[in-house]
Amino acid sequence: MSWRRKLLVPLAALTLALSAPAGAGAATSSAAPTADGALTASAATDFGAPGPYATAVEVGAVTTLYYPRDIAESDRRHPVIVWGNGTFAFPVVYRDLLLHWAGQGFIVAAANTPQSNPGISMRAGIDMLTRRNADPDSIFRNHVDLENIGASGHSQGGAAAIVVGSDPRIDTILPIQPGPLANINSAHAPALLLAGQKDSIVFPFLVKAFYDAADHIPALYGEVRGADHFTVVGDPGPFAAPTTAWFRAHLMGDQEARAQFFGPGCGICTDTATWSDIRRNDLALSIPAAAP
């Protein structure tokens, strides 16, 4: 049975189970936006904890948006994450992770397609937010940070994140257990490639192959200890903190988050409870823990 067919039954069941409306309650966090829109964090920030923003969801024909609920009154522009689903899945399957990112201050544009590999719908999310940012009648007017855009996705959507990594508007990619139909040589932005130690659909060696080929960009490989292919579905568990930290580092200028990945004492390098394997290529190793 192919990896696509293996996804069908469990993801269909989870779609029904997770289709309840999203909550929009505010949560507290140690992070706060500065005047220039960057996030600063107190010592020992828990990047897996809820962020400071209450959240909202807008379901459209092509794109579902997860975003800070009071964005119309925001005093800053919010970075964007475009998302691709696994085969036969829809954004609601990944609702908890996407809302977590929205609570951290990101606008998440999730493609409403169960066949995301070409990346067309993910790019459409950027186009739509570009229009909404310029629309005087939109709540997103002048609140979308189009200079800071990341791409992520799971399984087939992880491959789509690699595909979209060739788009000059993308600043970083974070493929989660990406399927094989992508060419990382076309990606131009730093990459964090995540695998599951016990994934029997997208085996870790397949994700390592992308990492090994990514010698032209700063690339990291992280293998989540004990994770199977569906650990990220529903409650994202161990995937919440590192994905949040990666996007905060690259799209928000969060220096503590940056130190999780770069420098000789990087946070993920010593966290053997979360990671069964961590690798950083030469270009990633050359990046200092603190921005110049």
C-alpha positions in Angstrom: 0.0 0.0 0.0 1.4 3.4 -0.9 2.1 6.1 1.7 -0.8 8.2 0.2 -3.3 5.4 0.7 -2.1 4.8 4.2 -3.0 8.4 5.0 -6.6 8.1 3.9 -8.5 6.3 6.6 -6.9 7.8 9.7 -6.9 11.3 8.4 -10.5 11.1 7.3 -11.5 10.0 10.8 -9.5 12.7 12.4 -11.1 15.3 10.1 -14.5 14.4 11.5 -13.2 14.4 15.1 -11.5 17.7 14.8 -14.2 19.6 13.0 -15.5 21.4 16.1 -15.3 25.2 15.9 -12.0 26.7 17.0 -11.7 28.4 20.4 -10.7 32.0 20.6 -9.7 32.5 24.2 -6.7 34.7 25.0 -3.7 33.0 26.5 -0.7 34.4 28.4 2.9 34.1 27.4 6.3 35.4 28.3 6.8 36.8 24.8 5.7 40.3 23.8 6.0 42.3 20.5 8.4 45.3 20.5 7.8 48.5 18.6 9.4 47.2 15.4 7.3 44.0 15.5 10.0 41.6 16.6 9.3 39.3 19.6 11.5 39.3 22.6 11.3 36.6 25.2 12.2 36.1 28.8 14.7 33.5 29.8 13.8 29.8 29.3 10.8 30.6 27.1 8.5 27.6 26.5 7.9 27.9 22.8 5.2 25.2 23.0 3.1 27.3 25.5 0.2 29.3 24.2 1.0 32.7 22.7 -0.3 36.1 23.8 -2.9 36.4 21.0 -6.5 35.3 21.0 -7.2 33.6 17.7 -9.8 33.5 14.9 -10.4 31.3 11.8 -11.8 32.3 8.4 -12.6 29.5 6.0 -12.5 30.5 2.4 -12.9 28.7 -0.9 -9.2 28.2 -1.5 -7.6 29.2 1.8 -8.4 28.9 5.5 -6.9 31.7 7.6 -5.8 31.3 11.2 -4.8 34.6 12.7 -4.8 36.9 15.8 -8.4 37.7 16.4 -7.9 41.5 17.1 -5.6 42.0 14.1 -7.6 45.0 12.9 -6.5 46.8 16.0 -2.9 45.5 16.0 -0.1 48.0 16.1 2.2 45.8 14.0 2.4 43.7 10.9 2.2 40.0 11.4 4.4 37.5 9.5 2.8 34.8 7.3 3.1 31.0 7.3 1.6 29.2 4.3 0.6 25.6 5.0 0.1 22.4 2.9 -1.9 19.4 4.1 -1.1 15.7 4.0 -2.8 13.5 1.4 -6.6 13.5 1.7 -6.3 15.9 4.7 -7.7 19.4 5.2 -6.5 22.3 7.5 -8.9 21.2 10.3 -6.8 18.1 10.7 -3.9 20.3 11.8 -6.1 22.8 13.6 -4.3 22.8 17.0 -0.8 23.5 15.4 -2.1 26.2 13.1 -4.0 27.9 16.0 -0.9 27.7 18.1 1.1 29.6 15.5 -1.7 32.2 15.2 -1.6 32.6 19.0 2.1 33.4 18.6 1.2 36.3 16.2 1.5 34.6 12.8 -1.1 34.7 10.0 -1.4 31.1 8.8 -2.7 30.7 5.3 -3.6 27.0 5.0 -4.5 25.6 1.5 -7.9 23.9 1.4 -6.7 21.0 -0.7 -6.0 17.4 0.0 -3.5 17.3 -2.9 -1.1 20.1 -2.0 2.1 18.8 -3.6 2.3 21.3 -6.5 2.2 24.3 -4.1 -0.3 26.2 -6.2 -2.8 26.7 -3.4 -0.1 27.7 -1.0 1.1 30.4 -3.3 -2.5 31.5 -3.8 -2.6 32.1 0.0 0.2 34.6 -0.3 -1.5 36.3 -3.3 -4.8 36.6 -1.3 -3.1 38.1 1.7 -1.3 40.6 -0.5 -4.7 41.7 -1.8 -6.2 41.8 1.7 -3.3 43.8 3.0 -4.0 46.5 0.4 -7.8 46.5 0.7 -9.0 49.4 2.8 -12.1 47.4 3.8 -10.2 44.4 5.1 -9.3 43.7 8.7 -5.8 42.8 7.4 -5.2 46.2 5.9 -1.5 47.1 6.6 -1.3 44.3 9.2 0.3 41.6 7.0 4.1 41.4 7.0 4.7 40.3 3.5 8.5 40.7 3.9 8.5 37.7 6.3 6.9 34.6 4.9 7.5 30.9 5.8 6.2 27.7 4.3 5.4 24.5 6.1 3.3 21.4 5.7 3.0 17.7 6.6 3.6 14.7 4.5 2.5 15.6 0.9 2.2 19.1 2.3 5.8 18.9 3.5 6.9 18.2 0.0 4.8 21.2 -1.1 6.7 23.4 1.4 9.9 22.3 -0.4 8.3 23.1 -3.8 7.2 26.5 -2.6 10.7 27.1 -1.3 11.6 28.2 -4.8 9.3 31.2 -4.6 11.3 34.4 -4.0 8.7 35.5 -1.4 9.5 32.6 0.9 12.1 33.3 3.6 12.3 29.9 5.2 10.8 26.4 4.9 9.8 23.8 7.5 8.8 20.5 5.9 7.3 18.1 8.4 7.8 14.4 7.4 7.8 15.5 3.7 6.8 13.1 1.0 9.3 12.4 -1.8 7.9 14.4 -4.7 10.0 17.6 -4.4 13.4 18.9 -5.4 15.1 20.7 -2.6 17.8 22.0 -5.0 15.2 24.5 -6.1 14.6 25.9 -2.6 16.5 29.1 -1.8 15.7 29.6 1.9 17.0 28.1 5.2 15.3 24.8 6.0 14.4 22.8 9.1 13.5 19.3 8.0 11.6 17.2 10.6 11.2 13.5 10.7 9.6 11.1 13.1 11.8 8.4 14.6 9.0 5.8 14.3 7.5 7.0 11.1 6.7 4.0 8.9 5.1 6.0 6.1 7.8 8.7 5.4 10.8 6.9 6.8 13.5 9.1 8.4 16.0 8.1 5.7 13.7 9.8 3.1 13.9 13.1 5.1 17.6 12.7 5.5 17.9 12.5 1.8 16.4 15.9 1.4 18.8 17.2 4.1 21.8 15.6 2.4 20.9 17.3 -0.9 20.4 20.7 0.7 24.1 21.7 0.7 23.3 25.1 -1.0 21.2 26.4 1.9 21.5 26.4 5.7 19.7 23.1 6.5 18.9 21.3 9.8 17.6 17.8 10.2 15.6 17.0 13.3 14.2 13.5 14.2 11.5 13.6 16.9 12.1 10.9 19.4 9.2 8.3 19.4 7.1 10.2 16.8 5.2 8.3 14.2 3.6 9.8 11.0 0.5 11.1 12.8 2.0 12.5 16.0 1.7 16.0 14.6 -2.0 15.5 13.8 -4.5 16.8 16.4 -2.4 17.9 19.4 1.0 18.5 17.8 2.8 17.6 21.0 6.6 17.7 20.5 6.3 19.5 17.1 4.7 22.6 18.6 7.8 24.1 20.3 10.5 23.7 17.7 8.3 24.7 14.8 7.2 27.9 16.7 10.8 28.7 17.6 12.0 28.2 14.1 9.4 30.6 12.7 9.9 33.1 15.5 13.7 33.1 14.8 13.4 33.5 11.0 10.2 35.7 10.7 10.1 37.7 13.9 13.8 38.2 14.8 13.4 36.4 18.2 17.0 36.0 19.4 16.2 33.3 22.0 14.5 31.3 19.4 17.5 31.7 17.1 19.7 30.2 19.8 17.7 27.0 19.7 19.1 26.2 16.3 22.4 28.0 15.8 25.7 28.4 17.6 27.8 25.8 19.4 25.4 25.4 22.3 22.2 25.3 20.4 19.1 24.3 22.4 18.0 21.4 20.2 21.5 20.1 20.1 21.4 19.1 23.7 17.8 18.2 24.0 18.0 14.4 23.8 14.6 14.0 25.4 12.9 15.5 22.3 15.3 14.5 19.5 16.7 11.2 18.5 18.9 12.7 15.8 20.0 16.3 15.1 22.1 17.3 12.1 23.3 20.7 10.9 25.0 21.3 7.6 28.1 23.5 7.1 26.1 26.5 6.1 23.9 26.2 9.3 27.0 25.6 11.5 28.4 28.9 10.2 25.4 30.9 11.5 26.1 32.5 14.9 23.7 32.1 17.8 23.1 35.8 18.0 22.3 38.0 15.0 25.1 40.6 14.2 
